Structures are given as C-alpha cells and as structure tokens.
Amino acid sequence: MKLIHKFKSLNYNKRNNKQISFLILHYTALSSIEDSINYLCDRKNKVSCHYIISQNGKIYNLVNEKYRAWHAGQSAWLLDKDLNSSSIGIELDFSPNHKNNKFSKLLIESLILLLKYLKKKYKIDKKNILGHSDIAPYRKIDPGEKFPWKKLYNLDLSYNPKKVNLNELVKIRIWFKKNKIYLNKNKILIMLNFIGYDISKSIKNKSSYRSLINNYKNHYLQKSNIKYSNSKLFNCIERHFCSLLLTKC
C-alpha cells in the first residue's frame, strides 16, 4: 500500500491521551481531490483528516496518526464525546452533486487496503468502523446511501448484525412489555442508544428522529423495500440490539 505524503494539514492537535479505537469514514462533498486537499490543508477552515482517497485510488496522508485530526466535529458514540481524540478520519473523494458522484472501484479497493492495515495495527473492533453519519446523525449524512457497506461487511471490515435465536428476541419483547414500553419509537430509541447512537435530539423532535433513522438505514438497511420499510427497520434494529446484547453477556 503506497501512501502519498506530499500534502500536509496543520489542522490538528494532541489526542488527549486517548487510545485509537475508531475508524470514521467521510465523503468530501467537493468536486475534486485537488479542491478537497486544498480545503483540508487550509488553516482557516479548521478541518482535516488523517487520510483522503482519490477516485483513482491514491491515498494521501494529511495528518500523522499520532495527532488528533479535526474531522468528526461535534459527535458522540456510546460514552465517547470526543471522537477526534479516539479515531482516525478517512475522507473519500466523493460528492453527490458533482461528477465524482460514484465510489469508484479503485477508491474502494484502496479504502479496503487502508482499513485492513489500520484495523490490524490498532486492533480496531469492526463495530467501531463507522460513518460520520453514525457519530453525528443530526448534522451529517456521509458516507451516504451509495456507500458499499455490504462489501466491507463481507470482508469483516464493518459490523453486520447477525441472525439471532427467536427465543432471545422473545425475551427482549417480554422485557419491553414488563417495563410498559409499548410504542415502537420508544423501543427503537432505547435500542439505538444501546447500539451507540446519540438519541438526545430524537426524543421530542420529529425531524431529528427522521435524520437518525435515515442515517441508520443508510448504514445497516440499504436498499430496503419502501413498502415494508417500517417493519424491516424495526426487525433490523431489534436483531442488531439483541446481537450486541448477547455479545456483551
């Protein structure tokens, strides 16, 4: 795997003694790799990443991994409120509004090589390879609905909720009933919070709830049948929740 060190961003600081535990995927939303590198390296923009991958598969290292690049912004996952300190940020040269509106084969091949390298180097749990939309679901949508998460699942580079025994699902349903939690929305929020998502803005705000759900679907339930999306969504989240719960037991 060849890394290009030609360009460097000054937008970084110390990691606050945090261990690297997450790999966060972004897209640039700009029209070209040149524009993206210039933007990420401009001090006045106060944003950066550790790596950026071009459409032709070139991997540029903009910030040394030992430093805290400014890619995640205001974000959260489980109890971690400072994802910049505990993660490596990877930008992808992609924009839904420009000619670079497809994740090219070369880009994805290079991303896979980089993820394998970083996952092994830092012993990253595949559950912690996430999108910007996972850790900041009310602000961000990247890497978006077109990102090939399934390809990463198949290579053990991202978490895919497994099928669980029906008896285990029944136990969860009984627990909700015993605790008088009847509305599916409330069940979904409890389960998504356990999975890792910040649900704080979704409890009372319908728009925020829709953003949370859409971002979950774009990661874990891509190309779902719209007609059955509500039941598929609930079943997927329930399976996801149960699978993680059994792992932690």
N, C-alpha and C positions, 0 to 999 in steps of 0.2 A: 504494500500500500504506500503510494507516494503522496507526501504532504508538501504543499507549497507554502513557504514562509515569507514570501515576497512582501506581503502587506501586513501591517500591524496596527491594531487599535489601542488607543490609550485609555479607553473607557473600561476600566477595571479597578478593583481594589483587593484588599485581603479577604480571605474566606471566613474569617471569624472562627478559625479552628474547627470548622465543620468537616466531617468526612464526606467524600463524594459518594452519593447514594442514588442519584437520579440522572437520567439522560432525557433531556427535553427537546422535542422536535418542533421546529417552527417553519413557516414559509416567509419569504421576504416581502411579498406583495409589491415588489418593484419590477420594472420592465426588463432589467438585465443584470447579469452578475457584476458588471462594472459599476452600475449605479448602486447596487447593494453594498459592495465593498467600500465604495467611497462614503456611503451613508454611515456604515458601521464603524468606519475609521475616523470620522469627523468628530472631534471632541465636543463640539457644541450640541450634537444630537444626544449625547449621554446614553447611548445604547451600543451594544456589541454582542458578540457571541464567541465561542471558542473555535467553532468550525463553520464554514459555509461551503456548500457543494454546488457546483455549476451544473447546467443542463448537460454538458459534455463529460461530466463525471470527475472534474478536477476538484480536489479537496484543499481548501485554503485554511490555514491555521492562523487566526487573527489574534487570539489571546492564549497565553500559556495556560495549560490546565491547572497549574497550581494557584492561579488567581481567580477571583470572583468576577466573571464577566457579567455585564448588565443586560441580560436577555429576558428574564422572567417577569420583571416588574412586580407589581402588587399581586401576590399569588399565595396559594396555600394547598397543602396536601397532607391529610391526616393532621398531625400536630405541628408540622413544619410550616412556618410562616416566612421563612427566608430561603426560598428555593435557589436563589442565586448563589448562596454560600454552599449549598449541598448538591449542586448539579453541574453538568456540562451542557451547554447550549449549542444545538446544531441547527443552523439555518439552511433552508433549501431554496435554490433559485427557482421560485415558482410564484406566479401571480394569476389569480382567476380572471383578471381584467386586461392582461397583455398577451403577447404571443407566446410567452413561456408558461402557458396555462395547462401543461401536461407534465406529469412526473416521468421524465424520460427514463428509458431503460438504463442508460449509463449513469444517470443520477442515482437511481435506486440501487444499482449494483455497488456503487461507491459507498452509499449510505450503509448498506449491509456489511461491507468490509469494515467500515469505521465502527459500527455498533458492536460487531463481534470483537473487535480489538478492545474497545473501551469496556464492554461488559466483562470480559475476561480480566483486564488489567485492574479494574476496581471492584470486581466481584459484585456487579450490579444485579439485583433481583429483577427478573423480567417484568414483574409487576410495576417496577419503577422506571420503565421506559415509557414515557408519556408524551402527550401533545401539549402545546401551550394552552389549548382549549380545555384540557383536563384540569390544569392548575389555576387557570384564570377564566372560568367558564362564562363570566358576565362581561368580560372585556374582549376576549379573543375567540377566533374560530379556527385558527390554524393548528395543524396542517390541513384541516378541511375534509370535506366529504369525499374527495377524489383520492386521498392518500391511501396507498395499498397496505392497510394494516394486516390484512389476511396473509400477505406474503411474509410479513415479519412474524406473525403467529406460527406459520409453518416452519420457520427457521429457529423457533424458540427464542425470538428476539422481542417478543411482546406477550403480554398475558392474554390468554383466551379462556374465558370461563368454561369449565368442563361440565359435562352432564353429571347430575347428582342423583342419588337414590331418592325415589319418591317418598320413602319414609322420612328422610331428612327434611324434605320440603314440607311435609305434613306437620312436623314438629315446629317449624317456623310459623306456619299458618296458625297453629294452635296457640303459639306464644303471642302472636298479634291479637288473637281473639281474647285471650286471658287478660291482656293489658288494655282491652277495649280500644284497639286501634283498628278501625273499620275502613276508613277511606283509603283507596289505593294511593292517592297522592301522598298521604302521610306515611304509608308503608314505604313508598318509593324514596322519600326523603330520608327516612331512617336508614334504609339500606345503602343509599348513595353516600351518606355521611360515613357509614362504616367502611365502605369501599375506599374512601379517601377524599371525596369531593366536599368543597365548601358549600353548604346549603343555606348559609345565613340569609342571603338575599331572596331565596326562593320561597321561604315560608309564607310570606304575606304578599309577595309581588308576582303577579301572573306572568309578566314579561320576562322577569329574571328566571322564573321556573321554566318557561319555554326555552330560554337560552341554555339552561343547564341540561334539559332533556335532549335538545338538538345536538349539543356537543357530545353527550354520552352516546347517542345513536350514531353520530359520525365516526366514533371510535369503535364501538362494540356491536353495532347493529346496522351496518352499512347496507344499502340497497334493500331495506326491508319493505315488504308489501304494505303500501299505504292503507289499504282496506283493513288489514289486521294489525296495524302498527301498534295500537294500544295494548292489545293482549300480548303481542310478541315482545314489546318493550318491557312489560311487567314480568313476563316469564324469563327474559334475559337477565334483568336486574336481580330477580329472585335467585336464579341459578348462580349468578356472579357472587351475590352476597353469601349464599349457602356454601359455595365452593371455598371462598376465603375463610368463612367461619370454621369449616371443617379443618382447614389447613392450620388454623391458629389453636384449635382444641388439642 
